[in-house]
Amino acid sequence: MGPFAFFAGLLLGVMGMGKWQETGSPFWLWGSVSFLLIVLGWGLGALFGGKK
């Protein structure tokens, strides 16, 4: 994962949190949290276990 994709993923997760604040729907909250965890896991995996 490149740095652009990582920051775009973080931005998308934060935008989902904003949508949750607007609607109060738990689906937006859990979807955003799940997406952020996936992006962070993918980013950390690329950072520490990436191609050598």
C-alpha positions as a printed NumPy array, in Angstrom:
array([[  0.   ,   0.   ,   0.   ],
       [  1.38 ,   3.355,  -0.966],
       [  1.214,   6.413,   1.222],
       [ -1.471,   7.983,  -0.97 ],
       [ -3.757,   4.964,  -0.597],
       [ -3.141,   4.863,   3.153],
       [ -4.095,   8.502,   3.686],
       [ -7.046,   8.187,   1.309],
       [ -8.266,   5.22 ,   3.376],
       [ -7.905,   7.175,   6.6  ],
       [ -9.793,  10.098,   5.069],
       [-12.584,   7.789,   3.941],
       [-12.841,   6.317,   7.444],
       [-13.028,   9.769,   9.024],
       [-15.689,  10.805,   6.512],
       [-17.69 ,   7.736,   7.535],
       [-17.426,   8.821,  11.16 ],
       [-18.804,  12.217,  10.151],
       [-21.712,  10.508,   8.416],
       [-22.342,   8.574,  11.636],
       [-22.411,  11.885,  13.547],
       [-25.015,  13.218,  11.086],
       [-27.297,  10.201,  11.026],
       [-26.684,   8.496,  14.369],
       [-26.895,   5.136,  12.573],
       [-24.85 ,   2.354,  14.184],
       [-24.173,   0.918,  10.716],
       [-22.04 ,   3.955,   9.811],
       [-20.183,   3.713,  13.12 ],
       [-19.329,   0.023,  12.853],
       [-18.606,   0.256,   9.148],
       [-16.227,   3.164,   9.704],
       [-14.469,   1.519,  12.638],
       [-14.119,  -1.748,  10.718],
       [-12.762,   0.052,   7.678],
       [-10.251,   2.016,   9.785],
       [ -9.018,  -1.187,  11.419],
       [ -8.573,  -2.824,   8.024],
       [ -6.682,   0.181,   6.649],
       [ -4.455,   0.415,   9.736],
       [ -3.756,  -3.319,   9.666],
       [ -2.974,  -3.198,   5.968],
       [ -0.698,  -0.191,   6.436],
       [  1.164,  -1.679,   9.397],
       [  1.507,  -4.981,   7.571],
       [  3.02 ,  -3.217,   4.591],
       [  5.328,  -1.216,   6.85 ],
       [  6.67 ,  -4.085,   8.953],
       [  6.111,  -7.168,   6.814],
       [  6.41 ,  -5.695,   3.363],
       [  8.657,  -6.686,   0.524],
       [ 12.318,  -6.867,   1.44 ]])
